């Protein structure tokens, strides 16, 4: 297994936003108890009341080691479910986008998954068309799959409330891959240096894992579904999909206390339509907001 070495403090890390298949979900579900009269000003719904959500991966190069944070929804759904969840394109867009960067699946060393809901982990599977009549394989054949222990157990034994959010066969494929690395919430993994840290929240789903990477100049936090996009930066905004909405608010507030208004701290969003990275600031009215937004960083140094 490749081990990351951060002894050389002069190393510069590089971050690239990689888009996958986007999906469209009900706007009311995505904004919880926020009335449509408000949220439709932030994101315009389609004729079915759905809003477009990116499934954006974060590719980080640390001294030649390539870490892919999440893989999006992919294209594993059959045509009927693809239509239900508004999944764009039958192709596995993430793989195509990596190819445009000159990368193949086998070039990825680590795939880090915040949790195993299908819109974050479905990209581990080939497209539906490709898998017909074949033994289903996991994508990224040389990568180690990094998942939190609690999130993995939740996916194996889901609650009725979110059972439909998981891919039943994925957990077995991961367990049998001999490349699954489960992160213990109490201990920093020894295969990552201290520049890569993990933290956990439970409001959206138990054991939701966040990766935090500190370079020479900046620190990047992968927010996952704690803060799906810039519209959810505002503290009271939660999703109907969240397990505990009040807990999400408390977890965001605790995060902002240590993160906001620091010029070196950046947040990466997986579902925002247009923004990949921003800083978070508390304005004169006491409201948290995204500032200095970056749409599509490519080789962004930090």
Secondary structure, DSSP 8 states (H G I E B T S, - for coil): --------TT---EEEEEE---EEEEHHHHTTTS-HHHHHHHS---TTSEEEE--EEEEEEETTEEEEE---STT-S-HHHHHHTT---SS-HHHHHHHHTT--GGG--EEEES--BHHHHGGGB--HHHHTTS---BSSTT-EEEEEHHHHHHHHT--TTTGGGB-HHHHHHHHTSS-EEEE-TTS--TTS-TTEEEEEE-SSSTTEEEEEEE-SS-EEEE-TTSS-SGGG-STT---TT-S-HHHHHHHHHHHHHHHTT-TTEEEE-SS-SS-SEEEEEE-TTS-EEEEEEES--SSEE-
